[in-house]
Every structure is written in C-alpha cells, then in structure tokens.
Amino acid sequence: MASTELEKKPGQAVDPAEEPSAEWGWHGGFPKGTQIAGWFSVFAMVMMLIGNHQGILSGGDSFKTEDGYLVFIAAVMALALIYDLRKKKRQSWS
C-alpha cells in the first residue's frame, strides 16, 4: 500500500520528474531577451502617442486620457527594466 508521506530527497532541490529541464541543466530565464522585448514594448508605447487621434502630440489642443495611460505605463515599464538591469549588476558574480 502506498504511503501518504512525502519523500524528501536530500541534495536534490529540483525533481527532474516535475521539471524535466533540470535534468539537462537549464533552469532559468532569458535576461537579454527580456530586456530587448521590454525596451521594444516601451518604444512601441511611446510611438502610440503619435497616431490618428487628436492628442497633444498629434496636433490636438489638449492632452487626452489615453495619452496619460500610455505615458504612465511606458514609464513604469522603463523603471522596471532599469531596476532589473541594476539588480543584475549587483548580483553578478560570474
């Protein structure tokens, strides 16, 4: 009959049966890809300010609400990317 207790394997933090990528040594992210995609997204958000609506950057006479949202989200994304870059430099030991 099967036991209801969990088996703990000392010395092995990741079970390859649960996460097969640990078996061949990769268990991480894509730091360069994340930065590239992030900065492209920030650029795309800022470029959306120039569009077919009559916001302040498109020749209109007032600042539109959607312009505010675009600027705010692009700024938050840029701050997060800068924080990520600085965090990587502080933790770099290789």
N, C-alpha and C positions, 0 to 999 in steps of 0.2 A: 504494500500500500504506500502511496506517495506521502511524503512528509509535507506539512504545511509551513515549515520554517524555510526562510530564505537562506541560500548558500552564500557565504561570503568568501571570496577568493582573495587571499592576501597577495599583494604585489601586482595585481592587475586591476587598474582603475576602470577600464572600459571593457565591457564584454563584447567580443567580436560577433557573437550571435545577435546582439541587439544593434550594434553599429558596425556593419561589415567594413567600412572604410578604415577602421582602426587596425584591421588585420594587415593591410599593406602600408601602414604608416602615415596616412593622411588623415588629419582630424583638425581642420582649421577653416579659415575663411579666405577671402580674396581681397586683401587690403588695397592693392593697387587698382583692382577693378572697381572696388567700392568708391575710391577717391575719384576715379575717372568718371564713373556713372553719376556720382554725386555732383561734381562740378559741371558736367554736361546738363544735369537737371536744373541747377541754379541758373546757368546761362539761358536755358530754354524758358525758365520762368520770367527772367528779366526781358527776354525778347518778346514775350507775350504782351508786354506793356505797349508795344508798337503793333497795333492791329487795326481792325476795321471799326472799332468803337471810338467814340469821341472823348477819350480820356485826355489827360493833360499832356501826355507825350505824343498823342495822335492828332494834335491840332485843336483839341477841345478847349473850352474855357474853364473847366472845373476838374477837380480830382474825383474820379469815380471810385465807388466802393470796391469793385473788383481789382482796381489798381492797388489799393491798400492791401488787400489779401495777397496779391501776387508779391508785392514787396516784402510783406511780413514773412510769408512762407519761404521766400528765397533767402531772406536774412537769417532765419532760423536754421535753414539747411546749411548755409555757409558757415555759421557759427559752429554747428555740429561737426562739419568737416574739418574746420580749423582745430577744434578740440580733439578730434580723432588723430590728426597729424601730430599735435603736441604730445598726446598721450603715448603714441607710438615711439616718439623720440626719447621720452623719459624712460620707457621700459625697454629700450633697445640695448641688449647686452650681447648680441651676436655680431 
